[in-house]
Amino acid sequence: MAQPQLLVHDKKDNVGVVVVEGLTAGTDMLCVVTEDNSDFNLKSDADIPIGHKVALVDLAEGDTAIKYGEDIGKVIAPIKKGEHVHTHNVKTKRW
């Protein structure tokens, strides 16, 4: 198997984590779900730094971002599948 560019930890996740340096817009990413070692492909819509998140599905304002099977924040602006998920479009619910 080729080296994955995106890891998804839980089948319930709607975001994955970039695990390579220099991911560029238009990359057809190999994505691996660590829960069961399944894989799928997803096209990146932007340059995304290592350690940052990518939407696995379209997310609407008010949706919950899920990573590691856990709520990591509220979507504050629409996010399309393949787009960068970060502080500009997701905020913590802690404060």
URBEL-V219835 format. One line per field, one symbol per residue. ss: DSSP state (H for helix, E for strand, L for the rest). phi: phi as a letter, one per 40 degrees, with the letter a starting at -180 (. if undefined). A space follows every 10 residues. Layout:
ss=???
phi=???
This chain:
ss=LLLLLEEELL LLLLEEEELL LLELLLLEEE EEELLLLEEE EEELLLLELL LLEEELLLEL LLLEEEELLE EEEEELLLEL LLLEELLLLE ELLLL
phi=.cccbbbbcb dccbbbbcbb cgcbdgcccc bbccdbgcaa bacccacbcd gcbbccacbc dgcbcbbfgb cbibcbadbc dgccbaccbb bccca
